[in-house]
Each structure stands twice: as structure tokens, then as C-alpha cells.
Amino acid sequence: MITLPAMSAAEIMLWSATTGALSLVVLIALFDAALSRTKAAWQLLAYLLGCALVVTLLGGLPDALLDPLWPAGRDWLVGAQVLLGPLCGALGSYGVSKWLYASRRDRMIRVTLAIVTGSSLAGGLLCLILPGALRLPVSAALSITAMAFALWLTVRAAQGGDSLAWGLAAGCLIALPAQFGLYQIALASNRPALGIQAWVAFASIVSTGLTGLMIWRRNRQIRHLYKSPASDRDRATGLLSSLSMLQKIIASQLNRRRNGSDGALMAVMLFEPESLLPQIGHTGLNELYTELALRTRRHTGIINPAGRYYDRCFLVLFETMHSPDWLAKVSLRTASSLRVPIELTSLSGERVLVRADVGIGIIHVAEGAKNVDELVHEAQAVATVARSLPSRTALLDPRTGQPVAAETAELGSRWQPRRSASDGGSKSRSFKKSRAEFSRPA
């Protein structure tokens, strides 16, 4: 059994104040969860509660308060110290995976976070069967390792274009020395100086609060995606406006020139919407656009910027690609969802089912080699070809320069791009010509 050194009155006051501050953070998260009633909000509450318990237990306040009243309870407190650190690390890794949309972003991020989550869960339970003197040190190693991986992967995501990830990375960066300090306090035979403890307590509060704020902002971003669109968004669909979307693509291209990353651009086009006007009018057509935008976002994910290029064309920018096969599956699921009939109000007031005539085109974006006009027009041209395909989805084969059906494309382990407009040979000349002639409708 680990015996914690006695705490002075000043130390008890310090860690009581720390517990109070963390409790306030938890109460705010509880209030938000009660109002929003979303799964993400309850997950945030669970994570913040776990962090608050870890800080409180490792700081030694429960031991100092309960030991005079319940000496036998120290064994339970030490067991909780050993378990809660890795379990909270596992919960944090799982949460980071969801927060970063790892399954839609980067295979390395997804696999690494899955391994860290599983290792933390299993390792925390295995710590209980270790000799008493090794339990807490091994638990500390698991917790700090999970936090270090979370820091690395959030920085990687931020460099890939997720600006909100910088805030989460800052929270992880502050949490690392705070965790070192907390475990040092719990493991030391003599408690550190009061000033050091005060710094550890402050860092713990700041890192927990900052992490919670970033998670809350992502959750809020998702909840309000289609509510009260800002001036940089299309008011009908909630997607980014044409100008804002083009700015996103330009910024993404600049990033690629620096880091050489690969991504993709998806164009979703609605064909001949004017044929629906006699049946549903302009109001019904706007409802149709809104529903198509919503379905597109559901399948492509919140982390991938989506905008309305013009009335009947949506664009989705994939900053990074999980894998070419994954991208093909996402496009096929999106096309299948968009083709499901939509119930709208007709001009006569009756509810009618309308099936959208859509086409989805995807092109590979690599190293910022092309300008925005080339990328957008190329994606639109591929979407136009996709209209004649059974799946309504086409990808531009970088090797031949020709659109191919997503369901039959042989993409391999990596989607090799054409690095310049001159690549692709004679096989791509006919499509290049059609792309050059393709223009944005008025």
C-alpha cells in the first residue's frame, strides 16, 4: 500500500480550491449536457468528471480528509488512483478520435488512437495485479503516454488544416507537465514545495478547462451547423458561401505546397432543377437544396469544409485522405443517400416525393499543383460524367486522366496523382478538352 505524506493546512486549502474549480467546470458541462441532451455532451461530461477525479485523488485531498475518519479507506483510494488515470486516458483517446473524426481523416491517427485506447484500458486493469510498489508508476506511465500521443496527433491534425485542433493541442501540452507533477506528488515520500504544488494545480485546471472548451466548441459547431448561418455561409443551406469555400481551397493548396499532403475535392451537382419548378416552385426547390446539403454533410463529416459553389453545385474539400478506397465508399454512400426520394410541399400544398438527379465527381488534390479554377472545373466535369453512371459517382483516374465509376475503380493502396497538367498522355486529351470547355452556368 502507498502511504501519502501528511498535508499541511495550506496544502489542504490549495487542493480544496482546485477541486472546487474543477467541480465548477464539471457543473458547466452538466448544465450543457442537460440543455443539449446530445451524446457528445454527455461524453464530454464523463471525460471532465474523470479528469477532476484524477486530479483530486492524485493531489491527496481525499486521503487527508478521510484518513482520520476511515483509515481502511486508503486502500480504496490507492486502487482508484491506479485505475482512474489509465481509464481517463482511454476515455480521452477515444474522445480525441471522435473529435478529430479520425476514421475520416488519417489512417495513422485512427490506428494510433485505437491502440492507445485499448492499451490504456487493458493496462489499467493489469496494474491491479502488479506488486504494490509498481502499480502507480506503471499507471502513471500509461496515462502520460496516452496524453503524449494525443498531443502528437492533435498537432498532426492541426497541421492538416483543422484549426480548432490547435486549441486541443495546447490543452494537451499543458496537461503533460501537470500529469508529471500530479504523479510526482502521489509517488513522493515527501510532498513538493507548496509553490510547485500550486503550479501543478493551476496547470491542471487550465488544461482541463481548455480541453473542455475545445470539445464544447466542436460540439457546438456540429449542433449549429444548420442554424443561424453567418455572413460567410449560404443562408438557405448553412454551407459555406462560394467565396468562403474558394478561400478554403486556396488555403488548403498553400498547406499542401508546404507539407506535400494529399487530399481530394468532391463536386455534387443537381441537374435540371428548373424542371421541378412547375411542381414544387422556388420554395420547394430551396427545401430540396437544403436537404441535399444536409445529407452531404452527414456523410462527408464536419471536419471537411463544404460550400455552395452556385445554386446547384456543392463542393466538399477533403483536407487529408484516410485512403482512396475509403473515399470511394464515402462518395458512394453520399450518392445513395442523395438519390433517396425527398418529401417536399408542392405548389398545390400537397406533400410529394421528389428524386434528385445528381452526379458526384471526385478528383485527387496533391501538392498544390493546380489552381482553384482548374480543380473546381475538373471536379464539375467528372460529376457531369457521373450523371450517366448507375451509381452517379465518378472518380478521375490520375493514371489515365479519365473519369471512372467509383464502384469499379481499381485504386490500390495509394491514389497516385498526376503531378502536372501535361501528364496523362493521349488517353486523357479528350477529357481535358471537355474540361476546358466546361463552364459554370449563369
DRENKE-103155 format. One line per 4 residues: number of its first residue (from 1); their letters; for each residue z, x, y of C-alpha. Coordinates in steps of 0.02 Angstrom, whole numbers, plus 32768, in hexadecimal, padded with zeros to 4 digits. Each point is the difference from the previous one (the first is absolute). Example, Ala and Ser with C-alpha at 12.3 -4.5 7.8 and 13.67 -1.06 7.14 Angstrom:
2
1) AS) 8186,8267,7F1F  7FDF,8045,80AC
END
This chain:
442
1) MITL) 8000,8000,8000  7FD4,803E,80AF  8094,7FFE,8077  7FD4,7FED,80B6
5) PAMS) 806D,805C,8080  806F,7F95,806E  7FB7,7FBE,80A3  8053,8011,80A9
9) AAEI) 8016,7F6E,8077  7F6E,803D,806A  7F90,8009,7F66  8031,7F51,7FCC
13) MLWS) 7FD4,7FC2,80AE  7F59,805C,7FFC  7FC9,7FBA,7F58  8043,7F53,8029
17) ATTG) 7F91,7FFF,809B  7F6E,803F,7F97  801B,7F75,7F82  8007,7F82,808D
21) ALSL) 7F5D,803D,804B  7FA9,7FFA,7F58  8048,7F53,7FE0  7FB3,7FC6,80A4
25) VVLI) 7F55,803F,7FC5  8018,7FA2,7F5C  8034,7F61,805B  7F63,8008,806C
29) ALFD) 7F97,8012,7F62  805D,7F6D,7FB2  7FDD,7F96,809A  7F47,802E,7FFA
33) AALS) 7FF7,7FDA,7F45  8052,7F57,801A  7F84,7FD4,8088  7F5F,8041,7FB2
37) RTKA) 802D,7FDA,7F4A  7F82,807E,7FC2  800B,8072,7F69  7FE3,8099,806E
41) AWQL) 8093,7FD3,8070  8076,7FEE,7F6D  7FC4,80A6,7FBA  8025,8051,80A8
45) LAYL) 80AE,7FB4,7FFE  8021,8044,7F51  7FC8,80AE,8032  8068,8005,809F
49) LGCA) 8098,7FBE,7FA3  7FEA,8089,7F7E  7FF2,8085,8088  809D,7FC0,8056
53) LVVT) 8062,8003,7F5C  7FC6,80B2,7FD8  8034,8041,80AC  80A7,7FA8,7FF9
57) LLGG) 802A,803B,7F50  7FCB,80B4,801A  805C,8008,80A6  80A1,7FDD,7FA1
61) LPDA) 8041,7F6B,8061  8019,7F8A,7F69  805E,8088,7FA2  8073,8021,8093
65) LLDP) 8026,7F47,8019  800E,7FC9,7F4A  8056,8095,7FB2  80B0,7FD2,803D
69) LWPA) 7FE9,7F4C,7FC7  7F99,8018,7F62  8003,80B2,7FBA  7F9F,7FCE,7F65
73) GRDW) 7F70,7FC5,806B  7FCC,80B3,8028  7FA4,800D,7F5A  7F99,7F68,802F
77) LVGA) 7FDB,8049,80AC  7FC4,80A4,7FB6  7F92,7FA2,7F84  7FB6,7F9C,8090
81) QVLL) 7FDF,80A3,8060  7FA2,8047,7F6B  7F98,7F63,7FE2  7FDA,7FBE,80AD
85) GPLC) 7FA9,809B,8044  7F74,8008,7F7E  7FF2,7F43,7FF7  7FEC,7FF5,80BB
89) GALG) 7F80,808D,7FF6  7FA0,7F9D,7F7C  8006,7F63,806C  7FC6,8066,8096
93) SYGV) 7F6F,804E,7FA0  7FCA,7F56,7FC0  800D,7FB9,80B0  7F9D,8090,804A
97) SKWL) 7F79,7FE4,7F7E  7FF1,7F4A,8035  8011,8029,80B9  7F74,8081,7FF9
101) YASR) 7F95,7F90,7F90  7FF5,8095,7F8A  7F99,7FA1,7F80  7F78,7FE8,8084
105) RDRM) 800D,80A5,805B  800F,809E,7F99  8011,8023,7F46  8073,8095,801F
109) IRVT) 8076,7F97,8069  8003,7F73,7F80  801D,8071,7F69  8080,806E,8056
113) LAIV) 8068,7F6E,803F  7FF9,7FAD,7F54  8040,80A1,7FAF  8089,8015,8082
117) TGSS) 8038,7F4B,7FEC  8008,800C,7F42  8056,80AA,8003  8084,7FC5,807C
121) LAGG) 8027,7F65,7F9A  800B,805C,7F5A  8055,8097,804A  8087,7F99,8056
125) LLCL) 8030,7FAE,7F5B  7FFA,80A5,7FA1  8077,804E,807E  808B,7F95,7FB7
129) ILPG) 7FF8,805B,7F59  8008,80AE,804E  80A3,8063,800A  806A,7FC7,8092
133) ALRL) 7FE3,809C,8069  7F41,7FEB,7FF6  7FED,7F48,8023  8005,7FFF,80BD
137) PVSA) 7F9C,80A3,8019  7F73,7FBF,7F90  8007,7F57,8057  7FF3,805B,80A6
141) ALSI) 7F68,8062,7FC4  7FA8,7F5F,7FCA  8023,7FA8,80A6  7FCB,8091,806E
145) TAMA) 7F63,801E,7F98  7FCD,7F49,8012  8018,800B,80BC  7F9C,80A1,800A
149) FALW) 7F6E,7FB1,7FA4  800A,7F66,8070  7FF5,8072,8099  7F6A,805F,7FBC
153) LTVR) 7FA0,7F63,7FCF  8022,7FA3,80A3  7FC0,8096,8062  7F66,8002,7F8F
157) AAQG) 7FE3,7F47,8022  8019,801A,80BB  7F7F,808B,8000  7F89,7F89,7FA7
161) GDSL) 8004,7F89,8095  809D,7F93,7FE8  8053,801B,80A9  8098,7F97,7FD1
165) AWGL) 8026,807B,7F74  8033,8084,807F  809A,7F99,8029  8030,7FF2,7F4A
169) AAGC) 7FE3,80BB,7FEA  8076,8021,8092  8085,7F95,7FAC  7FEB,8062,7F5D
173) LIAL) 8008,80A5,805F  80A7,7FD2,804F  8040,7FBA,7F5B  7FE6,80A3,7FA1
177) PAQF) 8085,8069,805B  806E,7F66,8008  7FFB,7FF3,7F42  8026,80B9,7FEE
181) GLYQ) 8096,7FE8,8070  8040,7F65,7FA7  7FFA,8052,7F55  8050,809C,8048
185) IALA) 8090,7F95,803F  8011,7FA9,7F57  7FF8,80A3,7F9B  8065,8076,806E
189) SNRP) 80B3,802A,7FD4  8028,7FFE,80BA  7FB0,7F88,8079  7F8C,804F,8083
193) ALGI) 8030,8008,80B6  8008,7F5B,805B  7F6B,802E,806D  7F93,801D,7F67
197) QAWV) 8037,7F5A,7FB6  7FD9,7FAA,80A5  7F50,8049,7FFF  7FE4,7FC9,7F4B
201) AFAS) 803F,7F51,8028  7F91,7FF3,809B  7F67,803E,7FA1  8023,7F82,7F75
205) IVST) 8007,7F70,807C  7F62,8037,805C  7F9A,801D,7F62  8036,7F5A,7FB3
209) GLTG) 7FDE,7FA1,80A1  7F57,8054,801F  7FC7,7FE4,7F4C  8034,7F4B,8009
213) LMIW) 7FA4,7FEA,80A5  7F5E,8046,7FBA  800A,7F92,7F66  8025,7F69,806E
217) RRNR) 7F6C,8028,8070  7F8A,8007,7F6A  8045,7F5B,7FBF  7FEE,7FB2,80AC
221) QIRH) 7F4F,8043,800C  7FD5,7FA8,7F5F  8057,7F5C,802F  7FAE,7FF5,80AB
225) LYKS) 7F55,8040,7FD0  7FB2,7F56,801F  8078,7FBF,8085  7FEE,8016,80BB
229) PASD) 7F76,8081,7FFC  800A,8082,8089  7F76,8026,807C  7FB7,8083,7F8B
233) RDRA) 7FE9,7F7D,7F78  7F84,7F76,7FE0  805C,7F61,802D  7FAE,7F96,7F79
237) TGLL) 8024,806F,7F6A  808B,8077,8038  7F94,8095,7FCE  7FE1,8092,8075
241) SSLS) 7F7C,7FE3,8084  7F58,8055,7FF3  802F,8086,807F  80A9,8023,7FB1
245) MLQK) 7FB3,800C,7F53  7F7C,807B,803B  8089,8068,8051  805C,8003,7F5A
249) IIAS) 7F65,803F,7FA8  7FE5,8087,8084  80B5,803B,7FF0  7FED,8001,7F43
253) QLNR) 7F65,806C,800D  805C,807C,806E  808A,800B,7F7E  7F81,8021,7F77
257) RRNG) 7FB3,808E,805F  80AB,8052,8004  803C,7FE0,7F4F  7F5F,7FE0,7F9E
261) SDGA) 8041,7F5F,7FB2  7F93,7F78,7FB3  8004,7F47,8026  7F91,7F67,8000
265) LMAV) 7FC0,7F78,8072  7FEA,7F4C,7FC5  7F93,7F7F,8056  801B,7F48,7FD7
269) MLFE) 7F71,7F94,803F  7FED,7F43,8005  7F4A,7FCB,7FF7  7FB1,7F6B,8057
273) PESL) 80A2,7FB2,8040  7F98,7F97,807A  7FC6,7F97,7F6C  80B3,7FBF,7FF1
277) LPQI) 800A,7FC2,80B5  7FB7,7F52,7FDE  8087,7FE6,7F7C  809E,8050,8048
281) GHTG) 7FD7,802C,80B4  8042,8095,8061  80B6,7FD5,7FDF  7FE6,7FFF,7F45
285) LNEL) 7F9C,80A1,800C  8092,8054,8057  8073,7FC3,7F75  7F87,804D,7F84
289) YTEL) 8002,80A8,805A  80BE,7FFF,8007  8011,7FDC,7F47  7F81,8086,7FD0
293) ALRT) 805D,807E,806C  80A6,7FD2,7FB0  7FBC,8011,7F4F  7FB1,80A7,802B
297) RRHT) 80A4,8043,8042  8060,7FC5,7F68  7F95,8069,7F8D  7FE2,809A,806D
301) GIIN) 80B4,8016,803B  805A,800B,80A6  7FF1,80BE,800D  7F42,7FFB,8008
305) PAGR) 7FC4,7FCE,80B0  7F93,7F65,8001  7F9C,7FBC,8092  7F7F,7F7F,8030
309) YYDR) 7F65,8061,8031  7FA9,7F61,8036  8006,7F48,7FD2  7FCA,800D,7F4B
313) CFLV) 8028,80B5,7FD7  80AA,8048,7FD5  8022,80BA,7FE9  808B,8050,7F99
317) LFET) 8024,80BA,800F  804F,8058,7F6B  8050,809A,804D  8016,804E,7F54
321) MHSP) 7FC0,7FD0,7F54  8071,7FEC,7F6A  7F67,8016,7F91  7F4B,7FC4,7FFF
325) DWLA) 8022,7F8E,7F6B  8092,7FB1,805D  7F93,7FE3,8098  7F7D,7FA9,7F95
329) KVSL) 8085,7F8F,7FB4  8046,7FD4,80AB  7F53,7FD3,8041  7FDD,7F93,7F67
333) RTAS) 80A6,7FA6,8011  7FE0,7FE5,80B9  7F51,7FBB,7FE0  8042,7F8D,7F77
337) SLRV) 8086,7FBD,8075  7F87,7FE5,8090  7F8C,7F9A,7F92  8087,7F84,7FCD
341) PIEL) 7FD9,7F5C,805B  8063,7FE3,80A0  803C,7F54,8032  7FD1,7FD9,80B5
345) TSLS) 7FFB,7F6A,8073  7F52,7FB7,8019  7FBF,7FB4,80A1  8025,7F54,7FB8
349) GERV) 80B6,802F,7FE4  7FF5,800E,7F44  8037,8099,7F9C  7F6D,8058,7FAF
353) LVRA) 7FED,809A,7F93  7F93,808B,8044  7FC9,809A,7F9F  7FDF,8095,8071
357) DVGI) 7F5E,8063,7FE9  8046,80B0,800C  7FD0,80B2,7FD7  8070,809A,7FFA
361) GIIH) 7FBE,80AF,801C  8065,80A0,7FEB  7FD0,80B0,8032  805A,80A4,7FE7
365) VAEG) 8040,8056,809D  801A,80BC,7FF2  802E,808B,8079  7FC8,7FA1,809B
369) AKNV) 7F4A,802E,7FE4  7FB6,7F60,804C  801B,7FA4,80A2  8048,7F51,8008
373) DELV) 7F5A,7FA6,801A  7FB7,8050,7F65  8096,7FD3,7F97  8008,7F4B,8038
377) HEAQ) 7F46,7FDE,7FF2  7FFA,8053,7F56  8091,7F94,7FC0  7FAD,7F63,8045
381) AVAT) 7F5C,802C,7FAC  8059,8017,7F59  8056,7F57,8018  7F56,7FB0,801F
385) VARS) 7FC1,8045,7F5C  809F,7FC3,7FAA  7FD4,7F4D,802E  7F7D,7FFF,7F76
389) LPSR) 8075,8045,7F7B  8064,7F93,7F87  80A7,804B,8038  7FCD,8001,80B9
393) TALL) 8045,80B2,8009  7FA0,80A3,8011  802E,80B6,8017  7F90,8085,8049
397) DPRT) 7FE5,8082,7F78  8016,80A8,805A  7F91,8059,7F82  7F66,7F92,8010
401) GQPV) 801F,7FAF,80A9  7FDF,7F54,7FB3  8075,7F68,7FF9  803E,7FDA,7F50
405) AAET) 8062,7F6C,7FBF  80BB,8026,8000  8018,7FBC,7F4F  7F7D,8076,7FB6
409) AELG) 8018,809A,806E  8027,80A1,7FA2  8076,804F,807B  8055,8083,7F93
413) SRWQ) 80A5,8051,802D  7FC8,8026,80B3  7F84,7FAD,8073  7F99,8094,8038
417) PRRS) 7FBD,7FE4,80B0  7F5E,802E,8052  8039,807E,8081  7F6D,7FED,8074
421) ASDG) 7F7E,7F7F,802B  7F78,806E,7FB7  804B,7FFD,7F51  7FCE,7F83,7F7F
425) GSKS) 7F48,802D,7FE9  7F6E,7F8D,7FF7  805F,7F7D,7F9C  8065,7FCE,809A
429) RSFK) 7F70,7FFB,807E  7FDC,7F48,7FEA  80B5,7FCF,801B  800E,8077,8095
433) KSRA) 7F6B,7FA9,804D  804D,7F54,7FE6  80A5,803D,8049  7FA6,8046,8099
437) EFSR) 7FAF,7F57,801A  80A3,7FA3,7FE8  8049,7FC4,80A5  8097,7F9E,8033
441) PA) 7FD6,7F49,801E  801D,7FBD,80AD
END
